[in-house]
Every structure is written in C-alpha cells, then in structure tokens.
Amino acid sequence: MTIGMKAIEFQAIAHDGVLDIPAEHRRRLDGKTVRVVLVDAESQDAGGNETLFARLRRVRIQGPTDLSTNHDAYSVGEQDA
C-alpha cells in the first residue's frame, strides 16, 4: 500500500538512455526509488487538436435500443427489462 504518493509529470528528451529530471523536482526525488512510465509525446500530439468529447462521440457500444430508458432495470438484472 502506498500512502502519500504524488505524481509528477514533465516532458524530457531522452538521450543515450538518460532522462533529465527538471531542477524543481531533483531535491525531492534524490535517492528515492521511483516508478517511471514513458509516453511518446510526439505520437500523442499528432491527434492533439481533437477534444475528449470528439473522441468519445466515436465510441460505439452494442446493447438494447431502450438501454438509456431502462438502464436501472438492466443494471440490476431484472428479467423483464
């Protein structure tokens, strides 16, 4: 269990397998074991102009046509929903 874990996000350029931690975070992280997740910022920026809602509009689900009307009945498993 982790208590008090804080996430820090920053962009860096990888060079020879090394990432430089920005100066404002170095003292707090010095000597600590950290978990690192790398995301290629360049590939992420390619669709950066599209909003979250625009991407959500493309999500398609399959379900009964009256799902929005009878959601509660379906979620609790009523047989005659």
KESE-60867 format. One record per residue (C-alpha): residue number from 1; x, y, z; residue in three letters. Coordinates in nm, 2 decimals. Each point is the difference from the previous one (the first is absolute). Example, Ala and Ser with C-alpha at 12.3 -4.5 7.8 and 13.67 -1.06 7.14 Angstrom:
# residues 2
i;px;py;pz;aa
1;1.23;-0.45;0.78;ALA
2;0.14;0.34;-0.07;SER
END
This chain:
# residues 81
i;px;py;pz;aa
1;0.00;0.00;0.00;MET
2;0.13;0.34;-0.09;THR
3;-0.09;0.30;0.21;ILE
4;0.07;0.36;-0.11;GLY
5;0.11;-0.09;-0.35;MET
6;0.02;0.30;-0.23;LYS
7;0.03;0.00;-0.37;ALA
8;0.22;0.23;-0.18;ILE
9;-0.04;0.06;-0.38;GLU
10;0.26;0.16;-0.22;PHE
11;0.13;-0.03;-0.35;GLN
12;0.36;-0.08;-0.07;ALA
13;0.22;-0.10;-0.29;ILE
14;0.15;-0.35;0.03;ALA
15;0.37;-0.01;-0.08;HIS
16;0.22;-0.31;0.02;ASP
17;-0.25;-0.16;0.23;GLY
18;-0.01;0.29;0.24;VAL
19;-0.28;0.24;0.10;LEU
20;0.08;0.32;0.18;ASP
21;-0.23;0.07;0.30;ILE
22;-0.09;0.37;0.01;PRO
23;0.19;0.20;0.26;ALA
24;-0.32;0.08;0.20;GLU
25;-0.06;-0.38;0.07;HIS
26;0.36;-0.12;0.05;ARG
27;0.04;0.06;0.38;ARG
28;-0.33;-0.17;0.08;ARG
29;0.08;-0.30;-0.21;LEU
30;0.37;-0.04;0.07;ASP
31;0.08;-0.34;0.14;GLY
32;-0.36;-0.13;-0.03;LYS
33;-0.12;-0.30;-0.20;THR
34;-0.25;0.13;-0.25;VAL
35;-0.23;-0.17;-0.26;ARG
36;0.03;0.14;-0.35;VAL
37;-0.25;-0.03;-0.28;VAL
38;0.11;0.13;-0.34;LEU
39;-0.24;0.13;-0.26;VAL
40;0.11;0.11;-0.34;ASP
41;-0.11;0.37;0.01;ALA
42;0.05;0.04;-0.38;GLU
43;-0.25;-0.28;-0.09;SER
44;-0.25;0.13;0.26;GLN
45;0.02;0.35;-0.14;ASP
46;-0.10;-0.12;-0.35;ALA
47;-0.37;0.00;0.09;GLY
48;0.04;0.27;0.26;GLY
49;-0.26;0.23;-0.16;ASN
50;-0.28;-0.24;0.06;GLU
51;-0.19;0.05;0.32;THR
52;-0.10;-0.27;0.24;LEU
53;-0.36;0.04;-0.09;PHE
54;0.08;-0.04;-0.37;ALA
55;0.18;-0.33;0.08;ARG
56;-0.29;-0.12;0.22;LEU
57;-0.25;0.07;-0.28;ARG
58;0.18;-0.27;-0.20;ARG
59;-0.05;-0.26;0.27;VAL
60;-0.26;-0.26;-0.10;ARG
61;-0.17;-0.25;0.23;ILE
62;-0.24;-0.28;-0.06;GLN
63;-0.30;-0.04;0.21;GLY
64;-0.38;0.00;0.01;PRO
65;-0.16;0.30;-0.17;THR
66;-0.17;0.10;0.32;ASP
67;0.31;-0.01;0.21;LEU
68;0.00;0.37;0.08;SER
69;-0.37;-0.02;0.11;THR
70;0.03;-0.32;0.21;ASN
71;0.36;0.02;0.12;HIS
72;-0.09;-0.07;0.36;ASP
73;-0.20;-0.31;-0.08;ALA
74;0.29;-0.13;-0.22;TYR
75;0.27;0.08;0.26;SER
76;-0.17;-0.20;0.27;VAL
77;-0.09;-0.29;-0.23;GLY
78;-0.38;0.02;0.00;GLU
79;-0.13;-0.28;-0.23;GLN
80;-0.28;0.20;-0.17;ASP
81;0.21;0.31;-0.08;ALA
END
